[in-house]
């Protein structure tokens, strides 16, 4: 049975790695560390709000597909609702906008579902 250190390129044994690949791996590690640092500097409510908007957009995409994918849209809308309703004003300055957007996408879902019969 081999361990991770017996596999070229894994753990401590980098002797068999191409120097160019090793350089690329080191650059990727630096880039990841820099991205983590930048993310740590952003207020949490901004990051969460961005994720909520991504879920909102996901719901809108599924509602606008032909035919609408109500199952996927419902899941995304419910996820937005859990975050917006659950976190409320902890979301910061964007809470009111997110709450209104949630109401609008819920209405759009109901209207489209009604049109489908």
Secondary structure in CASP SS format (residue, H / E / C, confidence):
PFRMAT SS
TARGET T0000
AUTHOR 0000-0000-0000
METHOD secondary structure of the structure
MODEL  1
X C 1.00
X C 1.00
X C 1.00
X H 1.00
X H 1.00
X H 1.00
X C 1.00
X C 1.00
X C 1.00
X C 1.00
X C 1.00
X C 1.00
X C 1.00
X C 1.00
X C 1.00
X C 1.00
X C 1.00
X C 1.00
X H 1.00
X H 1.00
X H 1.00
X H 1.00
X H 1.00
X H 1.00
X H 1.00
X H 1.00
X H 1.00
X H 1.00
X H 1.00
X H 1.00
X H 1.00
X H 1.00
X H 1.00
X H 1.00
X H 1.00
X H 1.00
X H 1.00
X H 1.00
X H 1.00
X H 1.00
X H 1.00
X C 1.00
X C 1.00
X H 1.00
X H 1.00
X H 1.00
X H 1.00
X H 1.00
X H 1.00
X H 1.00
X H 1.00
X H 1.00
X H 1.00
X H 1.00
X H 1.00
X H 1.00
X H 1.00
X H 1.00
X H 1.00
X H 1.00
X H 1.00
X H 1.00
X H 1.00
X H 1.00
X C 1.00
X C 1.00
X C 1.00
X C 1.00
X C 1.00
X H 1.00
X H 1.00
X H 1.00
X H 1.00
X H 1.00
X H 1.00
X H 1.00
X H 1.00
X H 1.00
X H 1.00
X H 1.00
X H 1.00
X H 1.00
X H 1.00
X H 1.00
X H 1.00
X H 1.00
X H 1.00
X H 1.00
X H 1.00
X H 1.00
X H 1.00
X H 1.00
X H 1.00
X H 1.00
X H 1.00
X H 1.00
X H 1.00
X H 1.00
X H 1.00
X H 1.00
X H 1.00
X H 1.00
X H 1.00
X H 1.00
X H 1.00
X H 1.00
X H 1.00
X H 1.00
X H 1.00
X H 1.00
X H 1.00
X H 1.00
X H 1.00
X H 1.00
X H 1.00
X H 1.00
X C 1.00
END
